[in-house]
Amino acid sequence: MDPNQSVVENYANPRTCFFHVLFKGAALAFYILSALFIDNFVIIFVVTVLLAALDFWVVKNVSGRILVGLRWWNEIDDLGESVWKFECLDQESLARMNKKDSWLFWWTLYISAVAWIFLAIFSLIRLQADYLLVVGVCLTLSIANIVGFTKCKKDAKKQIQQYASQTIASRFSSTLQSAFSVV
């Protein structure tokens, strides 16, 4: 590798990676730094939750599709039951996904949740229930994306296995048919 070559060039979607990390970092940084410089809890709450909500939306609807080829959502059916819906790229497209993009996606998803957990523990130790509320909202949004994308990834693997089984079965069947039709 050329020493003058930038690490960012190794990512297939550097802009998407940037925004995937930006809102996570912005929410965490604002929350941590605001405790030092801002005395108004309402401002801290609104801005931090807004940044976390932007992160949730970007991850769920943009970076999840582009970086790992997955998208999820949850609907309520006619019986009032929660139904998870998943979208994934086809097997060939998933195989072509950039490994660094995928690595960045999954690690930042988990690291940001761990950071919010540490901040929740810190708020508990300091007996700051109001700040625990902010952290709780942000952690909930983070965990919702982790659960959604983990379920989506498992569903995608199941779909790929079913496709592979069906393809093998149909090829085997057509091979048998052609073998007997020749005779």
VOBA-1610 file (N, C-alpha, C; in pm, whole numbers, padded with zeros to 5 digits, always signed):
BEGIN
Met+00085-00119+00000Met+00000+00000+00000Met+00088+00124+00000Asp+00053+00219-00081Asp+00127+00344-00091Asp+00111+00425+00038Pro+00224+00470+00100Pro+00212+00545+00225Pro+00135+00676+00210Asn+00128+00731+00090Asn+00056+00856+00068Asn-00093+00833+00047Gln-00132+00708+00033Gln-00272+00675+00008Gln-00352+00690+00137Ser-00468+00751+00126Ser-00553+00775+00243Ser-00629+00648+00281Val-00652+00629+00411Val-00727+00514+00460Val-00871+00520+00410Val-00925+00639+00393Val-01062+00656+00349Val-01084+00593+00211Glu-00979+00586+00129Glu-00992+00529-00004Glu-01024+00380+00000Asn-01002+00316+00113Asn-01031+00174+00127Asn-01181+00148+00145Tyr-01255+00251+00177Tyr-01399+00237+00194Tyr-01468+00260+00061Ala-01565+00177+00031Ala-01639+00192-00094Ala-01733+00312-00090Asn-01782+00346+00030Asn-01878+00455+00047Asn-01833+00549+00158Pro-01728+00627+00135Pro-01674+00709+00243Pro-01771+00814+00297Arg-01854+00872+00212Arg-01951+00972+00259Arg-02054+00909+00351Thr-02102+00794+00312Thr-02200+00723+00395Thr-02137+00683+00528Cys-02013+00634+00522Cys-01941+00599+00646Cys-01926+00721+00735Phe-01893+00834+00675Phe-01875+00958+00751Phe-02004+00995+00825Phe-02118+00994+00754Phe-02244+01032+00818Phe-02292+00924+00915His-02255+00799+00889His-02290+00692+00982His-02225+00717+01118Val-02101+00764+01115Val-02027+00790+01239Val-02059+00929+01294Leu-02086+01026+01206Leu-02105+01165+01247Leu-02213+01183+01353Phe-02333+01132+01327Phe-02443+01156+01420Phe-02425+01081+01552Lys-02365+00962+01546Lys-02333+00890+01670Lys-02236+00972+01754Gly-02128+01015+01689Gly-02026+01095+01758Gly-02081+01229+01804Ala-02164+01292+01723Ala-02219+01423+01759Ala-02309+01412+01881Ala-02394+01310+01886Ala-02483+01293+02002Ala-02402+01267+02128Leu-02305+01176+02119Leu-02222+01146+02236Leu-02138+01266+02278Ala-02075+01331+02182Ala-01989+01446+02213Ala-02070+01561+02272Phe-02185+01590+02212Phe-02267+01699+02265Phe-02310+01670+02407Tyr-02356+01547+02432Tyr-02401+01511+02567Tyr-02287+01526+02668Ile-02171+01473+02636Ile-02057+01478+02729Ile-02008+01621+02749Leu-01991+01695+02640Leu-01938+01832+02651Leu-02040+01931+02707Ser-02167+01905+02683Ser-02269+01998+02733Ser-02274+01998+02885Ala-02242+01885+02946Ala-02239+01879+03092Ala-02134+01975+03149Leu-02033+02003+03070Leu-01926+02094+03114Leu-01959+02240+03088Phe-02030+02268+02980Phe-02045+02406+02934Phe-02187+02462+02938Ile-02289+02377+02951Ile-02428+02425+02944Ile-02499+02388+03073Asp-02569+02483+03132Asp-02643+02457+03255Asp-02792+02429+03231Asn-02838+02439+03108Asn-02979+02424+03077Asn-03009+02279+03035Phe-03078+02205+03122Phe-03108+02065+03094Phe-03196+02049+02970Val-03290+02139+02949Val-03381+02127+02835Val-03304+02132+02703Ile-03209+02221+02693Ile-03126+02230+02571Ile-03047+02101+02553Ile-02988+02052+02660Ile-02910+01929+02653Ile-03000+01813+02607Phe-03118+01804+02667Phe-03212+01696+02632Phe-03252+01704+02486Val-03300+01821+02444Val-03353+01836+02307Val-03245+01812+02202Val-03130+01874+02218Val-03025+01860+02116Val-02969+01718+02113Thr-02945+01659+02229Thr-02891+01523+02232Thr-02988+01423+02172Val-03115+01432+02211Val-03215+01339+02157Val-03236+01364+02007Leu-03233+01487+01963Leu-03245+01517+01820Leu-03129+01454+01743Leu-03008+01469+01793Leu-02891+01408+01726Leu-02902+01255+01726Ala-02946+01198+01837Ala-02963+01052+01844Ala-03073+01005+01749Ala-03180+01083+01736Ala-03288+01049+01643Ala-03239+01057+01498Leu-03159+01159+01468Leu-03101+01168+01333Leu-03011+01048+01305Asp-02933+01009+01405Asp-02848+00890+01391Asp-02934+00767+01365Phe-03040+00750+01443Phe-03130+00636+01427Phe-03184+00631+01284Trp-03232+00744+01235Trp-03291+00749+01101Trp-03186+00721+00993Val-03068+00785+01004Val-02963+00766+00904Val-02919+00620+00900Val-02898+00560+01017Val-02855+00420+01021Val-02963+00329+00964Lys-03086+00346+01010Lys-03196+00258+00971Lys-03230+00268+00823Asn-03228+00389+00768Asn-03278+00409+00632Asn-03172+00435+00526Val-03052+00474+00566Val-02950+00508+00466Val-02828+00418+00478Ser-02755+00432+00587Ser-02627+00359+00595Ser-02647+00208+00605Gly-02755+00162+00664Gly-02782+00019+00667Gly-02798-00039+00527Arg-02868+00032+00443Arg-02887-00013+00304Arg-02756-00010+00226Ile-02683+00101+00239Ile-02565+00119+00157Ile-02445+00040+00206Leu-02422+00037+00338Leu-02301-00026+00391Leu-02313-00177+00409Val-02432-00227+00444Val-02447-00371+00466Val-02561-00433+00384Gly-02633-00352+00308Gly-02738-00405+00221Gly-02861-00454+00295Leu-02887-00397+00414Leu-03000-00440+00495Leu-03089-00322+00531Arg-03218-00351+00550Arg-03312-00249+00597Arg-03422-00322+00673Trp-03469-00260+00779Trp-03574-00320+00861Trp-03676-00216+00899Trp-03795-00262+00934Trp-03896-00178+00994Trp-03993-00268+01068Asn-04077-00207+01147Asn-04171-00280+01229Asn-04310-00224+01203Glu-04406-00313+01181Glu-04544-00271+01157Glu-04636-00338+01258Ile-04751-00280+01278Ile-04855-00340+01360Ile-04962-00394+01265Asp-04990-00524+01274Asp-05088-00584+01183Asp-05231-00558+01232Asp-05328-00614+01161Asp-05470-00592+01193Asp-05510-00644+01330Leu-05436-00741+01381Leu-05465-00799+01513Leu-05393-00725+01626Gly-05318-00619+01590Gly-05246-00543+01691Gly-05111-00603+01728Glu-05067-00701+01650Glu-04938-00766+01677Glu-04825-00694+01603Ser-04711-00691+01666Ser-04592-00632+01607Ser-04531-00730+01506Val-04508-00682+01383Val-04453-00766+01278Val-04325-00700+01225Trp-04216-00774+01231Trp-04088-00725+01178Trp-04084-00750+01029Lys-04040-00649+00953Lys-04023-00660+00808Lys-03877-00635+00776Phe-03823-00714+00682Phe-03681-00703+00647Phe-03664-00695+00497Glu-03562-00620+00455Glu-03520-00615+00315Glu-03371-00642+00312Cys-03328-00717+00213Cys-03184-00734+00194Cys-03155-00747+00045Leu-03033-00717+00011Leu-02991-00732-00128Leu-02986-00879-00163Asp-02979-00908-00293Asp-02967-01047-00335Asp-02828-01100-00297Gln-02811-01231-00309Gln-02688-01297-00264Gln-02564-01242-00333Glu-02571-01219-00463Glu-02455-01169-00536Glu-02416-01029-00488Ser-02514-00943-00468Ser-02487-00807-00421Ser-02431-00807-00280Leu-02486-00893-00193Leu-02435-00903-00056Leu-02290-00950-00056Ala-02256-01043-00146Ala-02119-01094-00153Ala-02021-00985-00197Arg-02070-00887-00273Arg-01984-00779-00321Arg-01974-00661-00224Met-02043-00667-00110Met-02037-00556-00015Met-01894-00538+00036Asn-01855-00414+00054Asn-01721-00382+00102Asn-01706-00425+00248Lys-01602-00502+00276Lys-01580-00555+00412Lys-01552-00444+00512Lys-01479-00341+00471Lys-01449-00231+00563Lys-01575-00151+00596Asp-01659-00130+00497Asp-01787-00061+00521Asp-01869-00139+00621Ser-01878-00270+00599Ser-01955-00356+00688Ser-01897-00355+00829Trp-01765-00367+00837Trp-01698-00365+00967Trp-01728-00235+01041Leu-01714-00123+00975Leu-01742+00007+01037Leu-01887+00015+01083Phe-01978-00031+01001Phe-02120-00027+01035Phe-02146-00101+01165Trp-02106-00228+01172Trp-02138-00311+01288Trp-02065-00265+01413Trp-01937-00233+01402Trp-01862-00192+01521Trp-01912-00061+01579Thr-01940+00037+01495Thr-01990+00164+01550Thr-02130+00148+01608Leu-02209+00058+01552Leu-02341+00030+01607Leu-02328-00018+01751Tyr-02237-00113+01774Tyr-02220-00169+01909Tyr-02143-00076+02002Ile-02041-00010+01951Ile-01960+00078+02037Ile-02042+00195+02090Ser-02128+00251+02006Ser-02210+00364+02053Ser-02307+00319+02162Ala-02363+00199+02150Ala-02453+00148+02255Ala-02376+00127+02386Val-02255+00074+02375Val-02172+00054+02495Val-02140+00189+02560Ala-02111+00289+02479Ala-02083+00424+02532Ala-02204+00478+02608Trp-02324+00459+02551Trp-02446+00506+02619Trp-02469+00429+02750Ile-02433+00301+02751Ile-02445+00223+02875Ile-02352+00278+02982Phe-02228+00308+02945Phe-02134+00368+03042Phe-02186+00502+03093Leu-02243+00582+03005Leu-02298+00711+03047Leu-02419+00692+03138Ala-02497+00588+03115Ala-02610+00558+03203Ala-02561+00519+03342Ile-02459+00436+03347Ile-02401+00397+03476Ile-02347+00520+03549Phe-02280+00605+03474Phe-02225+00729+03532Phe-02338+00817+03588Ser-02449+00827+03516Ser-02564+00907+03565Ser-02625+00844+03689Leu-02630+00711+03693Leu-02681+00643+03812Leu-02592+00668+03933Ile-02463+00659+03914Ile-02368+00681+04023Ile-02381+00823+04077Arg-02399+00919+03988Arg-02412+01061+04028Arg-02555+01095+04071Leu-02645+00998+04067Leu-02786+01016+04105Leu-02853+01129+04026Gln-02830+01129+03896Gln-02889+01229+03808Gln-02998+01164+03722Ala-03117+01156+03777Ala-03227+01090+03707Ala-03264+01161+03577Asp-03254+01293+03575Asp-03290+01365+03453Asp-03193+01333+03339Tyr-03064+01324+03369Tyr-02967+01289+03266Tyr-02978+01142+03228Leu-03022+01060+03322Leu-03045+00919+03292Leu-03158+00904+03190Leu-03254+00995+03193Leu-03362+00995+03095Leu-03307+01021+02954Val-03218+01118+02941Val-03157+01149+02811Val-03082+01026+02760Val-02999+00970+02845Val-02920+00854+02807Val-03011+00736+02774Gly-03119+00720+02850Gly-03213+00611+02824Gly-03277+00620+02687Val-03316+00740+02646Val-03374+00758+02512Val-03270+00724+02405Cys-03149+00775+02421Cys-03043+00751+02322Cys-03006+00603+02317Leu-02998+00539+02433Leu-02966+00397+02438Leu-03078+00314+02374Thr-03201+00352+02396Thr-03315+00281+02336Thr-03309+00288+02184Leu-03279+00405+02130Leu-03267+00419+01985Leu-03152+00335+01931Ser-03042+00334+02003Ser-02925+00256+01962Ser-02955+00107+01963Ile-03018+00061+02070Ile-03050-00081+02082Ile-03156-00122+01980Ala-03249-00034+01950Ala-03350-00065+01848Ala-03283-00096+01714Asn-03183-00017+01676Asn-03111-00044+01551Asn-03032-00174+01560Ile-02970-00200+01675Ile-02895-00326+01690Ile-02988-00445+01673Val-03101-00442+01742Val-03197-00553+01735Val-03251-00567+01592Gly-03291-00455+01533Gly-03346-00459+01398Gly-03248-00514+01296Phe-03126-00464+01297Phe-03028-00510+01198Phe-02980-00652+01226Thr-02973-00692+01352Thr-02934-00830+01384Thr-03040-00927+01334Lys-03167-00895+01359Lys-03276-00979+01309Lys-03275-00981+01156Cys-03251-00867+01096Cys-03248-00856+00951Cys-03135-00940+00892Lys-03018-00937+00956Lys-02904-01015+00909Lys-02933-01164+00918Lys-02996-01208+01028Lys-03033-01349+01043Lys-03135-01389+00938Asp-03232-01302+00911Asp-03333-01330+00809Asp-03268-01339+00671Ala-03172-01252+00644Ala-03102-01254+00514Ala-03026-01385+00497Lys-02959-01431+00602Lys-02886-01558+00596Lys-02982-01673+00570Lys-03098-01670+00636Lys-03198-01775+00618Lys-03249-01774+00473Gln-03272-01655+00417Gln-03319-01644+00278Gln-03214-01697+00181Ile-03088-01666+00208Ile-02979-01714+00121Ile-02971-01866+00127Gln-02984-01924+00246Gln-02980-02070+00260Gln-03098-02135+00188Gln-03216-02074+00199Gln-03333-02128+00131Gln-03316-02120-00021Tyr-03261-02009-00069Tyr-03237-01991-00212Tyr-03138-02096-00262Ala-03030-02116-00184Ala-02930-02215-00223Ala-02990-02354-00226Ser-03071-02388-00127Ser-03135-02520-00123Ser-03229-02539-00242Gln-03307-02435-00273Gln-03400-02444-00386Gln-03325-02456-00518Thr-03213-02382-00531Thr-03134-02387-00654Thr-03074-02525-00673Ile-03019-02580-00566Ile-02960-02714-00575Ile-03067-02817-00608Ala-03181-02807-00542Ala-03291-02902-00566Ala-03341-02892-00710Ser-03355-02770-00762Ser-03406-02756-00899Ser-03302-02805-01001Arg-03175-02780-00975Arg-03071-02829-01067Arg-03064-02981-01064Phe-03076-03038-00945Phe-03075-03182-00931Phe-03194-03243-01005Ser-03310-03180-00987Ser-03432-03227-01053Ser-03419-03218-01205Ser-03367-03107-01256Ser-03354-03093-01401Ser-03247-03187-01456Thr-03143-03215-01378Thr-03041-03311-01421Thr-03101-03451-01430Leu-03184-03488-01331Leu-03250-03618-01335Leu-03345-03628-01454Gln-03422-03520-01477Gln-03517-03522-01588Gln-03445-03538-01722Ser-03335-03463-01737Ser-03263-03472-01865Ser-03195-03607-01879Ala-03152-03668-01769Ala-03089-03800-01775Ala-03189-03906-01819Phe-03313-03897-01768Phe-03415-03995-01803Phe-03478-03967-01939Ser-03479-03842-01981Ser-03540-03810-02111Ser-03449-03852-02226Val-03318-03865-02201Val-03224-03905-02305Val-03241-04054-02334Val-03274-04129-02230Val-03283-04273-02245Val-03399-04317-02323
//
